[in-house]
Amino acid sequence: MKKAIILMSGGLDSVVAAGFPQNEYNIELALTFDYGQKAAKNEIKAAEDICRYYNIKHQVIKLDWLREITHTSLVSNDEIPVQNLGTKESAKAVWIPNRNGLFLNIAASFADSFGYDYILFGANKEEGGTFPDNTEEFREEISKVFETSTLKKPKVIAPLINYTKDDIVKIAIENDIPLNLIWSCYGSGKYHCGECESCRRLKNALITNQKEDYIIFEK
Protein backbone atom coordinates (compact mmCIF):
# COMPACT_ATOMS: atom_id res chain seq x y z
CA MET A 1 0.00 0.00 0.00
CA LYS A 2 1.38 3.41 -0.98
CA LYS A 3 1.86 5.85 1.87
CA ALA A 4 0.03 9.10 2.45
CA ILE A 5 0.21 12.35 4.38
CA ILE A 6 -2.88 14.17 5.64
CA LEU A 7 -3.75 17.74 6.61
CA MET A 8 -5.14 17.41 10.14
CA SER A 9 -7.00 20.37 11.64
CA GLY A 10 -8.58 18.22 14.32
CA GLY A 11 -12.08 18.96 13.03
CA LEU A 12 -14.90 16.85 11.61
CA ASP A 13 -13.65 16.70 8.03
CA SER A 14 -10.05 15.84 8.82
CA VAL A 15 -10.90 13.05 11.28
CA VAL A 16 -13.30 11.44 8.81
CA ALA A 17 -10.81 11.92 5.98
CA ALA A 18 -8.34 10.03 8.17
CA GLY A 19 -10.68 7.29 9.36
CA PHE A 20 -12.96 6.71 6.39
CA PRO A 21 -10.38 5.53 3.79
CA GLN A 22 -8.10 3.63 6.19
CA ASN A 23 -8.15 0.48 4.06
CA GLU A 24 -7.19 2.38 0.91
CA TYR A 25 -4.43 4.74 2.02
CA ASN A 26 -1.60 4.11 4.44
CA ILE A 27 -1.62 7.44 6.30
CA GLU A 28 1.73 7.78 8.06
CA LEU A 29 2.01 11.52 8.78
CA ALA A 30 -0.43 14.28 9.75
CA LEU A 31 0.38 17.98 9.57
CA THR A 32 -1.40 20.56 11.75
CA PHE A 33 -0.81 24.27 11.17
CA ASP A 34 -0.64 26.94 13.87
CA TYR A 35 -1.07 30.32 12.18
CA GLY A 36 -2.22 32.20 15.26
CA GLN A 37 -5.88 31.21 14.94
CA LYS A 38 -7.99 31.49 18.08
CA ALA A 39 -8.68 27.77 18.08
CA ALA A 40 -5.02 26.72 17.62
CA LYS A 41 -4.56 25.21 21.08
CA ASN A 42 -7.81 23.24 20.89
CA GLU A 43 -7.18 22.16 17.30
CA ILE A 44 -3.69 20.91 18.11
CA LYS A 45 -4.96 18.96 21.13
CA ALA A 46 -7.73 17.39 19.01
CA ALA A 47 -5.29 16.55 16.21
CA GLU A 48 -2.89 14.94 18.68
CA ASP A 49 -5.68 12.81 20.14
CA ILE A 50 -6.92 11.76 16.70
CA CYS A 51 -3.42 10.85 15.52
CA ARG A 52 -2.84 8.85 18.67
CA TYR A 53 -6.12 7.01 18.06
CA TYR A 54 -5.11 6.11 14.49
CA ASN A 55 -1.40 5.67 15.25
CA ILE A 56 -0.37 8.42 12.83
CA LYS A 57 2.79 10.47 13.34
CA HIS A 58 1.84 14.08 14.08
CA GLN A 59 3.73 17.30 13.40
CA VAL A 60 2.72 20.90 14.13
CA ILE A 61 3.99 23.62 11.82
CA LYS A 62 3.94 27.25 12.94
CA LEU A 63 3.17 29.94 10.38
CA ASP A 64 3.29 33.14 12.42
CA TRP A 65 3.52 35.35 9.34
CA LEU A 66 0.15 34.09 8.07
CA ARG A 67 -1.59 35.71 11.02
CA GLU A 68 0.00 39.02 10.11
CA ILE A 69 -1.61 39.07 6.67
CA THR A 70 -4.98 37.67 7.78
CA HIS A 71 -7.69 40.25 8.33
CA THR A 72 -10.55 38.20 9.75
CA SER A 73 -11.76 37.52 13.27
CA LEU A 74 -10.38 33.97 13.23
CA VAL A 75 -7.04 35.39 14.32
CA SER A 76 -8.05 38.64 16.07
CA ASN A 77 -9.67 39.39 19.40
CA ASP A 78 -12.84 40.45 17.63
CA GLU A 79 -15.95 38.35 18.01
CA ILE A 80 -16.41 35.92 15.13
CA PRO A 81 -19.46 37.15 13.22
CA VAL A 82 -22.46 34.91 12.64
CA GLN A 83 -23.12 34.76 8.91
CA ASN A 84 -25.65 33.07 6.67
CA LEU A 85 -24.19 29.69 5.73
CA GLY A 86 -23.02 29.16 2.18
CA THR A 87 -22.70 32.82 1.19
CA LYS A 88 -19.79 34.91 -0.05
CA GLU A 89 -20.14 37.01 3.09
CA SER A 90 -19.77 33.96 5.33
CA ALA A 91 -16.62 32.89 3.46
CA LYS A 92 -15.11 36.37 3.59
CA ALA A 93 -15.75 36.62 7.34
CA VAL A 94 -13.48 33.64 8.08
CA TRP A 95 -11.13 33.61 5.09
CA ILE A 96 -7.43 32.81 5.58
CA PRO A 97 -5.43 33.89 2.51
CA ASN A 98 -4.72 30.88 0.28
CA ARG A 99 -4.88 28.55 3.29
CA ASN A 100 -5.41 25.20 1.58
CA GLY A 101 -3.09 26.13 -1.25
CA LEU A 102 -0.36 26.98 1.23
CA PHE A 103 -0.92 23.94 3.45
CA LEU A 104 -0.96 21.55 0.51
CA ASN A 105 2.23 23.02 -0.90
CA ILE A 106 3.95 22.50 2.43
CA ALA A 107 2.63 18.95 2.53
CA ALA A 108 3.97 18.47 -1.01
CA SER A 109 7.43 19.45 0.22
CA PHE A 110 7.21 16.73 2.87
CA ALA A 111 5.95 14.28 0.25
CA ASP A 112 8.83 15.15 -2.06
CA SER A 113 11.41 14.78 0.70
CA PHE A 114 10.06 11.65 2.39
CA GLY A 115 8.41 9.82 -0.50
CA TYR A 116 4.70 10.16 0.21
CA ASP A 117 2.50 9.13 -2.71
CA TYR A 118 -0.70 10.89 -1.65
CA ILE A 119 -1.77 14.02 0.21
CA LEU A 120 -5.23 13.84 1.79
CA PHE A 121 -7.33 16.79 2.96
CA GLY A 122 -10.89 17.28 4.12
CA ALA A 123 -12.45 19.27 1.28
CA ASN A 124 -16.15 18.49 0.99
CA LYS A 125 -19.14 19.24 -1.22
CA GLU A 126 -20.95 21.47 1.27
CA GLU A 127 -18.06 23.85 1.97
CA GLY A 128 -17.08 23.71 -1.69
CA GLY A 129 -20.15 25.85 -2.34
CA THR A 130 -18.67 28.59 -0.12
CA PHE A 131 -14.90 28.19 -0.22
CA PRO A 132 -13.14 27.90 -3.62
CA ASP A 133 -10.27 25.88 -2.12
CA ASN A 134 -12.71 23.11 -1.15
CA THR A 135 -13.75 22.25 -4.69
CA GLU A 136 -12.92 19.38 -7.02
CA GLU A 137 -11.58 21.92 -9.50
CA PHE A 138 -9.07 23.15 -6.91
CA ARG A 139 -8.03 19.59 -6.03
CA GLU A 140 -7.43 18.73 -9.68
CA GLU A 141 -5.47 21.89 -10.40
CA ILE A 142 -3.16 21.65 -7.41
CA SER A 143 -2.47 17.99 -8.21
CA LYS A 144 -1.39 19.11 -11.67
CA VAL A 145 0.94 21.69 -10.12
CA PHE A 146 2.68 19.02 -8.06
CA GLU A 147 3.34 17.01 -11.21
CA THR A 148 5.78 19.73 -12.29
CA SER A 149 6.80 21.31 -8.96
CA THR A 150 7.95 18.08 -7.28
CA LEU A 151 9.96 15.02 -8.19
CA LYS A 152 7.69 12.62 -6.27
CA LYS A 153 4.53 13.98 -7.95
CA PRO A 154 2.15 13.25 -5.03
CA LYS A 155 -1.53 13.08 -5.89
CA VAL A 156 -3.94 15.21 -3.86
CA ILE A 157 -6.94 13.24 -2.60
CA ALA A 158 -10.14 14.62 -1.07
CA PRO A 159 -12.05 11.53 0.17
CA LEU A 160 -15.08 13.63 1.15
CA ILE A 161 -15.33 15.82 -1.94
CA ASN A 162 -18.77 14.47 -2.92
CA TYR A 163 -20.26 14.52 0.58
CA THR A 164 -22.21 17.08 2.62
CA LYS A 165 -21.77 17.53 6.37
CA ASP A 166 -24.84 15.36 6.93
CA ASP A 167 -23.19 12.62 4.88
CA ILE A 168 -19.86 13.03 6.69
CA VAL A 169 -21.40 12.67 10.14
CA LYS A 170 -23.28 9.60 8.92
CA ILE A 171 -20.03 8.10 7.62
CA ALA A 172 -18.37 8.80 10.96
CA ILE A 173 -21.14 7.04 12.85
CA GLU A 174 -21.20 4.02 10.52
CA ASN A 175 -17.41 3.63 10.69
CA ASP A 176 -16.98 4.22 14.45
CA ILE A 177 -14.89 7.32 13.83
CA PRO A 178 -14.17 9.12 17.15
CA LEU A 179 -16.23 12.30 16.84
CA ASN A 180 -15.77 12.82 20.58
CA LEU A 181 -12.14 13.78 19.90
CA ILE A 182 -12.73 16.58 17.40
CA TRP A 183 -12.56 20.36 17.69
CA SER A 184 -14.58 21.99 14.89
CA CYS A 185 -15.12 25.44 16.42
CA TYR A 186 -13.48 28.70 15.37
CA GLY A 187 -13.31 29.75 19.02
CA SER A 188 -11.08 28.85 21.95
CA GLY A 189 -13.54 28.01 24.71
CA LYS A 190 -13.95 24.87 26.78
CA TYR A 191 -16.82 23.72 24.55
CA HIS A 192 -17.84 24.31 20.94
CA CYS A 193 -19.47 27.74 20.78
CA GLY A 194 -22.43 26.53 18.71
CA GLU A 195 -22.64 29.84 16.83
CA CYS A 196 -19.72 30.11 14.40
CA GLU A 197 -20.12 28.83 10.85
CA SER A 198 -18.21 25.62 11.51
CA CYS A 199 -20.22 24.84 14.64
CA ARG A 200 -23.51 25.53 12.92
CA ARG A 201 -22.66 23.16 10.06
CA LEU A 202 -21.63 20.47 12.55
CA LYS A 203 -24.67 20.99 14.78
CA ASN A 204 -27.07 20.80 11.83
CA ALA A 205 -25.46 17.57 10.64
CA LEU A 206 -25.62 16.02 14.10
CA ILE A 207 -29.29 16.94 14.42
CA THR A 208 -30.02 15.43 11.01
CA ASN A 209 -28.38 12.20 12.12
CA GLN A 210 -30.07 12.33 15.56
CA LYS A 211 -26.71 12.42 17.33
CA GLU A 212 -26.86 15.83 19.03
CA ASP A 213 -25.26 14.42 22.18
CA TYR A 214 -21.95 13.61 20.45
CA ILE A 215 -20.65 17.17 20.89
CA ILE A 216 -21.21 19.65 23.74
CA PHE A 217 -22.18 23.12 22.49
CA GLU A 218 -22.29 26.23 24.65
CA LYS A 219 -25.34 27.53 22.77
Backbone bond lengths (Angstrom), bond angles and torsions (degrees), N, CA, C in turn:
res aa  C-N    CA-C-N  psi(-1)  N-CA   C-N-CA  omega(-1)  CA-C   N-CA-C  phi
1 M - - - 1.457 - - 1.527 109.65 -
2 K 1.333 116.62 130.31 1.457 120.46 179.88 1.522 110.34 -72.27
3 K 1.327 116.22 148.50 1.463 119.01 -172.74 1.521 112.60 -93.94
4 A 1.343 114.24 153.77 1.458 120.68 -173.11 1.521 111.22 -132.33
5 I 1.322 114.36 160.55 1.451 124.53 173.60 1.518 106.61 -121.94
6 I 1.329 117.71 147.72 1.456 120.18 -177.29 1.525 110.87 -131.61
7 L 1.332 116.52 144.27 1.458 121.68 170.87 1.522 106.75 -81.64
8 M 1.323 117.20 122.63 1.460 121.59 -172.67 1.522 110.89 -123.00
9 S 1.325 116.63 99.78 1.468 120.71 177.85 1.517 111.55 -83.94
10 G 1.327 116.46 -18.40 1.451 120.55 -175.57 1.516 112.86 92.46
11 G 1.335 117.17 1.80 1.451 121.73 -178.75 1.514 113.37 -93.86
12 L 1.332 114.73 -174.29 1.470 121.68 -177.31 1.523 112.36 -55.19
13 D 1.321 116.66 -51.53 1.466 120.23 -173.06 1.524 112.37 -65.60
14 S 1.337 116.49 -40.68 1.462 118.02 -176.67 1.529 111.84 -72.25
15 V 1.355 117.75 -34.95 1.462 117.95 179.46 1.529 110.59 -70.24
16 V 1.326 117.67 -36.55 1.461 119.43 178.51 1.530 110.31 -73.80
17 A 1.326 117.06 -35.87 1.463 120.24 175.16 1.523 110.99 -62.70
18 A 1.326 116.93 -28.69 1.463 120.92 177.58 1.522 111.83 -81.69
19 G 1.331 117.01 -39.38 1.453 120.22 -173.37 1.510 115.68 -90.04
20 F 1.322 116.61 -29.75 1.461 121.78 -175.33 1.534 112.88 -67.27
21 P 1.347 119.16 -46.48 1.475 118.89 -176.16 1.524 113.77 -100.21
22 Q 1.351 117.15 32.34 1.459 120.25 -174.05 1.523 113.00 -57.81
23 N 1.322 117.93 -32.29 1.457 120.38 -177.52 1.524 113.04 -80.65
24 E 1.344 115.70 -9.67 1.459 119.47 -176.13 1.524 113.00 -104.70
25 Y 1.328 116.23 -33.27 1.466 120.59 -177.43 1.520 109.72 -125.32
26 N 1.305 115.79 135.92 1.453 121.62 177.45 1.529 107.75 -90.86
27 I 1.326 116.43 90.56 1.465 120.96 -176.22 1.525 109.01 -81.07
28 E 1.324 116.53 113.96 1.461 121.54 -175.96 1.523 113.41 -106.03
29 L 1.333 117.84 -24.30 1.466 120.63 -175.51 1.517 110.42 -139.22
30 A 1.331 116.21 137.98 1.463 122.47 174.93 1.521 109.19 -121.14
31 L 1.319 116.37 135.99 1.455 122.05 178.45 1.526 109.64 -112.20
32 T 1.323 116.21 128.91 1.464 122.67 174.43 1.519 107.91 -117.74
33 F 1.325 116.60 137.81 1.461 120.86 -174.18 1.530 111.05 -111.95
34 D 1.325 114.53 128.71 1.467 122.29 176.25 1.522 107.23 -107.42
35 Y 1.347 115.70 103.62 1.459 120.36 -179.39 1.531 110.61 -115.23
36 G 1.337 115.38 26.96 1.450 120.13 178.63 1.500 114.18 83.47
37 Q 1.333 118.53 13.52 1.456 121.39 178.59 1.531 109.96 -67.84
38 K 1.324 115.96 151.15 1.460 120.84 -178.66 1.527 111.86 -56.44
39 A 1.307 116.11 -37.01 1.462 121.09 -173.48 1.529 112.80 -87.94
40 A 1.328 118.79 7.80 1.465 121.65 -172.09 1.526 112.90 -53.43
41 K 1.317 117.11 -48.72 1.464 120.34 -177.30 1.523 111.11 -61.42
42 N 1.330 116.52 -44.99 1.463 120.67 -179.70 1.525 111.71 -69.02
43 E 1.340 116.40 -38.23 1.462 120.23 178.85 1.521 111.11 -64.69
44 I 1.325 116.15 -43.26 1.466 120.01 -179.05 1.522 110.61 -64.30
45 K 1.340 116.35 -42.74 1.474 120.18 178.08 1.535 110.30 -61.02
46 A 1.333 116.49 -45.13 1.468 120.26 179.26 1.522 110.54 -62.55
47 A 1.324 116.86 -44.58 1.468 120.98 -179.70 1.523 111.03 -62.14
48 E 1.325 116.77 -41.01 1.464 120.64 178.03 1.525 110.76 -61.26
49 D 1.336 115.99 -44.52 1.466 120.10 -179.18 1.528 111.44 -65.00
50 I 1.324 116.20 -41.18 1.465 120.78 179.81 1.526 110.65 -65.36
51 C 1.316 116.27 -43.86 1.473 120.18 179.93 1.522 111.37 -66.04
52 R 1.315 116.63 -35.17 1.457 119.99 176.23 1.536 109.85 -65.99
53 Y 1.315 116.22 -39.90 1.476 121.65 179.62 1.528 110.82 -61.93
54 Y 1.343 116.33 -41.56 1.464 120.57 -177.20 1.532 113.26 -97.33
55 N 1.323 116.34 4.53 1.464 120.77 179.64 1.529 111.74 56.95
56 I 1.333 114.95 49.89 1.459 122.23 178.27 1.526 108.73 -111.57
57 K 1.305 118.27 133.75 1.456 121.24 175.43 1.528 109.11 -63.44
58 H 1.335 116.35 137.69 1.464 120.89 -174.61 1.516 111.08 -122.56
59 Q 1.324 116.17 135.96 1.462 121.08 177.57 1.524 109.68 -136.42
60 V 1.330 115.57 133.99 1.465 122.31 177.63 1.522 108.82 -101.91
61 I 1.330 115.62 131.68 1.457 121.22 -179.94 1.528 108.88 -117.46
62 K 1.313 116.60 123.93 1.458 121.25 -179.86 1.526 110.20 -89.52
63 L 1.325 114.88 135.32 1.464 122.17 178.68 1.530 108.12 -131.32
64 D 1.322 116.00 68.42 1.458 120.60 -175.29 1.525 112.86 -58.55
65 W 1.318 116.62 -35.17 1.466 120.22 -177.20 1.531 112.20 -66.12
66 L 1.341 117.15 -25.13 1.462 119.51 -178.99 1.527 110.81 -66.70
67 R 1.318 116.52 -34.29 1.462 119.70 176.36 1.526 110.57 -62.08
68 E 1.306 115.94 -37.88 1.463 120.36 -176.10 1.519 113.03 -65.58
69 I 1.319 117.78 -25.70 1.464 119.82 -179.21 1.530 111.98 -106.88
70 T 1.332 116.20 9.32 1.463 120.95 178.75 1.517 109.31 -99.86
71 H 1.324 116.33 129.76 1.462 120.26 -173.48 1.526 111.76 -118.61
72 T 1.321 116.82 38.47 1.464 120.19 177.04 1.524 109.29 -122.94
73 S 1.326 115.13 168.11 1.458 121.14 -174.44 1.527 113.22 -73.21
74 L 1.319 118.34 -4.70 1.462 119.55 176.49 1.521 111.93 -64.59
75 V 1.327 116.82 -24.66 1.459 119.89 -177.80 1.527 112.80 -117.91
76 S 1.324 118.59 -3.58 1.465 121.68 -177.83 1.518 109.87 -104.56
77 N 1.320 115.50 177.61 1.458 120.29 177.61 1.521 112.33 -85.50
78 D 1.330 116.21 0.23 1.459 119.89 178.60 1.527 110.26 -70.02
79 E 1.316 115.16 154.21 1.457 119.60 176.21 1.525 109.65 -69.47
80 I 1.318 116.59 136.35 1.459 120.56 178.59 1.520 108.85 -70.41
81 P 1.331 117.95 120.60 1.462 119.91 -175.82 1.527 112.55 -69.30
82 V 1.321 115.82 148.24 1.458 121.52 174.78 1.514 107.45 -90.50
83 Q 1.325 117.22 120.32 1.451 122.02 -176.61 1.526 109.97 -118.62
84 N 1.333 115.39 162.15 1.456 119.66 172.25 1.523 109.16 -68.51
85 L 1.315 117.35 129.17 1.455 121.31 -176.67 1.516 111.03 -63.10
86 G 1.328 115.28 143.24 1.459 120.64 172.66 1.511 115.10 77.12
87 T 1.329 118.24 18.78 1.460 121.00 179.51 1.517 111.01 -111.75
88 K 1.328 116.46 162.99 1.461 120.70 176.26 1.519 110.54 -62.45
89 E 1.329 116.55 -33.55 1.456 120.57 -179.88 1.525 110.88 -66.74
90 S 1.341 116.15 -39.29 1.463 119.06 179.83 1.526 110.75 -67.16
91 A 1.321 117.09 -37.27 1.468 121.07 178.07 1.522 110.87 -66.65
92 K 1.319 115.59 -45.03 1.470 120.74 -178.14 1.521 111.34 -62.87
93 A 1.335 116.90 -34.45 1.458 121.68 -176.49 1.524 112.48 -66.09
94 V 1.336 117.37 -24.49 1.470 120.42 -176.73 1.533 112.17 -126.92
95 W 1.307 117.19 21.46 1.462 121.19 -174.22 1.528 111.63 -75.99
96 I 1.328 115.84 133.01 1.469 123.26 171.54 1.513 106.51 -111.19
97 P 1.344 118.67 122.55 1.465 121.38 -171.62 1.535 113.85 -53.32
98 N 1.328 115.46 114.84 1.470 122.16 173.99 1.523 112.25 54.71
99 R 1.328 117.09 37.55 1.466 119.95 -172.67 1.526 113.15 -59.67
100 N 1.319 117.93 -56.55 1.464 118.96 -177.66 1.515 112.50 -66.05
101 G 1.340 116.18 -34.85 1.457 118.92 176.48 1.517 111.09 -61.63
102 L 1.331 115.83 -44.91 1.460 121.16 179.25 1.522 111.25 -64.83
103 F 1.327 116.90 -49.50 1.466 120.65 -177.10 1.526 111.24 -61.49
104 L 1.323 116.74 -41.67 1.461 119.74 -179.20 1.523 111.74 -68.63
105 N 1.315 117.14 -34.58 1.466 119.67 176.36 1.521 111.25 -66.38
106 I 1.319 117.08 -38.45 1.463 119.69 176.08 1.527 109.77 -65.41
107 A 1.324 116.17 -43.47 1.466 119.88 177.29 1.525 110.83 -60.63
108 A 1.335 116.70 -36.36 1.465 120.65 178.92 1.524 111.28 -65.12
109 S 1.321 117.04 -32.82 1.465 120.23 175.93 1.521 110.46 -65.29
110 F 1.340 116.21 -42.06 1.469 119.81 175.54 1.525 110.51 -63.13
111 A 1.324 116.13 -42.91 1.460 120.37 -179.73 1.527 111.00 -61.39
112 D 1.315 115.23 -41.51 1.466 120.45 -179.24 1.527 110.99 -66.18
113 S 1.325 115.84 -38.93 1.458 120.58 -176.30 1.525 112.83 -78.35
114 F 1.346 116.67 -36.14 1.461 120.27 -172.75 1.524 113.82 -113.44
115 G 1.317 117.63 5.67 1.454 120.81 171.20 1.516 116.33 78.95
116 Y 1.319 117.44 34.23 1.467 119.80 175.81 1.526 110.10 -81.17
117 D 1.323 115.75 136.81 1.464 120.72 -176.70 1.521 112.84 -87.57
118 Y 1.343 116.32 -28.30 1.459 121.07 -175.76 1.524 110.43 -132.98
119 I 1.332 114.52 151.18 1.463 121.75 171.06 1.524 106.64 -123.49
120 L 1.326 116.91 119.96 1.463 121.53 -179.18 1.527 109.97 -102.79
121 F 1.336 116.58 142.91 1.462 120.36 170.63 1.524 109.58 -147.96
122 G 1.333 115.93 164.43 1.452 121.13 -166.90 1.510 117.19 -91.06
123 A 1.325 118.59 29.37 1.466 120.36 176.63 1.519 109.89 -57.89
124 N 1.328 116.41 141.85 1.456 120.35 -177.23 1.522 110.95 -142.34
125 K 1.311 115.55 163.52 1.462 122.48 -174.60 1.522 112.05 -61.31
126 E 1.323 117.13 -41.76 1.468 120.43 -175.41 1.523 111.16 -65.10
127 E 1.319 117.66 -50.53 1.465 120.01 -179.03 1.520 111.66 -74.98
128 G 1.333 116.71 -18.52 1.454 119.76 174.91 1.517 112.25 -62.77
129 G 1.335 116.73 -24.32 1.453 120.21 177.14 1.515 113.15 -74.50
130 T 1.338 116.74 -15.57 1.463 122.12 -178.71 1.522 112.26 -111.32
131 F 1.326 115.86 -43.22 1.463 121.39 -173.82 1.530 110.56 -109.83
132 P 1.333 118.54 120.22 1.468 121.12 -175.86 1.529 113.94 -64.20
133 D 1.341 117.65 -22.61 1.459 119.85 179.41 1.525 112.28 -88.80
134 N 1.337 116.31 17.16 1.460 121.71 174.16 1.522 110.99 -117.97
135 T 1.302 117.39 18.37 1.463 121.41 -175.23 1.527 112.03 -102.34
136 E 1.320 115.29 161.06 1.459 120.98 175.49 1.524 110.42 -64.51
137 E 1.319 116.94 -36.01 1.465 120.65 177.74 1.528 110.76 -59.55
138 F 1.324 116.61 -44.45 1.466 120.46 177.97 1.530 110.74 -62.48
139 R 1.330 116.69 -45.62 1.472 120.11 -179.78 1.522 111.22 -58.29
140 E 1.326 116.30 -45.25 1.465 120.58 -179.61 1.521 111.46 -63.26
141 E 1.324 116.40 -44.31 1.459 120.42 -176.20 1.525 112.04 -66.63
142 I 1.337 117.01 -42.14 1.456 118.03 -177.62 1.531 111.19 -72.76
143 S 1.331 117.01 -28.47 1.465 119.89 172.81 1.524 110.71 -63.48
144 K 1.328 115.67 -39.71 1.467 120.09 177.57 1.518 111.18 -63.43
145 V 1.332 116.40 -39.37 1.470 120.45 178.73 1.523 110.34 -59.53
146 F 1.327 116.94 -43.18 1.464 120.04 -177.06 1.529 112.50 -68.98
147 E 1.316 117.12 -18.40 1.455 119.81 175.70 1.524 111.63 -66.49
148 T 1.328 116.45 -27.53 1.466 120.35 -179.58 1.527 113.27 -110.83
149 S 1.354 117.83 -17.45 1.464 119.31 -177.33 1.522 112.92 -96.51
150 T 1.343 117.44 -6.49 1.460 121.06 178.83 1.529 109.81 -131.93
151 L 1.314 115.10 162.26 1.457 120.37 173.60 1.528 110.80 -86.47
152 K 1.325 116.89 -34.38 1.467 121.79 -178.13 1.522 112.12 -73.48
153 K 1.323 116.92 -29.21 1.470 123.43 -179.63 1.535 112.03 57.75
154 P 1.336 118.16 55.44 1.466 119.71 -179.90 1.525 111.13 -66.41
155 K 1.308 116.05 145.36 1.460 121.69 178.95 1.521 109.46 -95.88
156 V 1.313 116.51 131.95 1.468 121.29 178.61 1.531 109.23 -84.61
157 I 1.324 115.74 128.02 1.459 122.55 -177.52 1.528 109.56 -120.32
158 A 1.318 116.64 134.11 1.468 122.19 174.31 1.527 107.18 -122.12
159 P 1.332 118.39 89.88 1.471 121.19 -173.82 1.530 114.14 -59.83
160 L 1.339 116.74 -21.16 1.462 120.75 -174.02 1.520 112.69 -106.93
161 I 1.314 117.77 13.21 1.463 121.66 -169.41 1.529 112.58 -60.90
162 N 1.309 118.84 -25.14 1.472 121.62 -178.31 1.526 112.97 -103.31
163 Y 1.336 116.42 14.10 1.462 120.22 -174.93 1.526 112.32 -117.98
164 T 1.338 116.02 144.71 1.458 122.35 172.18 1.527 108.97 -86.31
165 K 1.329 116.39 174.68 1.465 119.96 177.36 1.531 111.19 -63.10
166 D 1.324 116.26 -37.29 1.470 119.24 176.28 1.525 110.45 -58.39
167 D 1.327 115.40 -45.18 1.466 121.10 179.12 1.532 110.83 -62.47
168 I 1.332 115.57 -42.05 1.469 120.50 -174.58 1.523 110.81 -66.70
169 V 1.322 116.51 -41.75 1.468 119.34 176.19 1.525 110.03 -63.72
170 K 1.316 117.29 -41.05 1.462 120.64 177.99 1.525 111.01 -60.73
171 I 1.329 117.01 -43.59 1.466 121.44 177.51 1.519 110.57 -60.17
172 A 1.330 115.75 -42.19 1.467 120.56 -179.75 1.527 110.72 -60.98
173 I 1.317 116.12 -44.58 1.457 120.84 -179.19 1.529 110.71 -64.99
174 E 1.322 116.74 -45.19 1.466 121.34 -176.88 1.520 112.49 -68.32
175 N 1.342 117.04 -24.77 1.465 120.93 -177.18 1.523 113.09 -108.63
176 D 1.334 116.62 14.24 1.476 121.76 177.86 1.524 112.08 53.93
177 I 1.312 116.10 40.69 1.465 121.45 177.56 1.529 108.57 -80.81
178 P 1.335 118.61 133.62 1.473 121.93 -169.87 1.533 114.14 -74.92
179 L 1.316 116.44 80.15 1.463 120.72 178.66 1.522 111.90 -64.02
180 N 1.318 117.08 -22.42 1.463 120.15 179.72 1.526 112.54 -66.73
181 L 1.328 117.32 -13.66 1.465 120.72 -178.09 1.529 113.65 -92.75
182 I 1.322 117.90 -10.53 1.469 119.78 -168.58 1.521 113.27 -80.35
183 W 1.327 114.89 160.75 1.465 123.11 166.98 1.529 106.31 -131.75
184 S 1.347 115.83 108.80 1.464 121.20 -176.39 1.526 112.29 -116.17
185 C 1.303 117.28 20.93 1.468 122.55 -176.79 1.523 110.53 -103.94
186 Y 1.331 116.48 145.50 1.456 121.10 176.74 1.530 112.17 -76.48
187 G 1.323 117.12 -12.66 1.452 121.50 -176.70 1.515 113.35 -94.10
188 S 1.340 115.25 -174.53 1.463 120.97 -173.45 1.517 112.56 -125.64
189 G 1.323 117.52 21.96 1.454 120.59 -177.52 1.511 113.72 -77.41
190 K 1.328 115.05 -174.53 1.464 120.74 178.69 1.518 110.00 -73.13
191 Y 1.337 116.49 -34.77 1.458 122.49 179.75 1.523 110.31 -123.61
192 H 1.319 116.79 162.88 1.461 121.26 174.24 1.528 108.90 -57.48
193 C 1.337 116.17 135.78 1.470 119.41 -174.11 1.523 112.33 -68.16
194 G 1.333 117.54 -31.38 1.453 121.00 179.86 1.515 114.12 83.61
195 E 1.340 118.00 -3.04 1.458 121.49 -174.13 1.526 114.35 -118.05
196 C 1.326 117.97 -29.19 1.467 119.73 -178.39 1.529 109.76 -68.39
197 E 1.324 116.62 166.92 1.460 119.85 -176.26 1.520 112.21 -58.78
198 S 1.324 116.66 -42.82 1.459 119.74 -178.42 1.528 111.25 -64.64
199 C 1.330 116.59 -42.74 1.462 120.31 178.45 1.521 111.38 -63.61
200 R 1.307 116.56 -41.67 1.460 119.82 -177.53 1.528 111.28 -65.08
201 R 1.331 116.53 -39.56 1.466 119.28 176.25 1.532 110.42 -63.14
202 L 1.330 116.06 -44.60 1.457 120.66 -179.60 1.522 111.16 -64.76
203 K 1.324 116.43 -46.09 1.466 120.80 -178.89 1.528 110.96 -60.75
204 N 1.323 116.76 -44.46 1.465 120.62 179.50 1.527 111.37 -60.68
205 A 1.336 115.57 -41.13 1.468 119.93 -179.54 1.524 111.43 -68.00
206 L 1.324 116.61 -38.69 1.463 120.12 177.95 1.527 111.03 -65.17
207 I 1.327 116.12 -41.46 1.462 120.33 178.67 1.531 110.37 -62.76
208 T 1.331 115.91 -43.66 1.462 120.11 178.89 1.518 111.61 -58.50
209 N 1.330 115.81 -37.35 1.463 120.85 -179.09 1.529 113.03 -92.30
210 Q 1.339 116.45 7.55 1.466 122.89 178.49 1.531 112.01 56.05
211 K 1.329 114.66 43.29 1.462 120.95 179.95 1.533 110.36 -130.91
212 E 1.331 116.57 42.08 1.462 121.01 -176.57 1.532 112.70 -59.62
213 D 1.321 117.11 -25.98 1.459 120.60 -174.59 1.528 113.38 -81.09
214 Y 1.332 118.03 -0.97 1.460 120.56 179.99 1.528 112.48 -68.45
215 I 1.330 116.37 -32.17 1.461 121.96 -176.10 1.524 108.89 -127.88
216 I 1.339 117.19 138.06 1.459 121.68 175.91 1.532 108.82 -89.46
217 F 1.316 117.11 123.57 1.455 122.80 176.47 1.525 109.58 -111.28
218 E 1.338 115.70 142.61 1.458 119.68 178.61 1.526 110.64 -70.01
219 K 1.354 116.17 -33.48 1.466 119.74 -177.20 1.521 109.42 -126.68
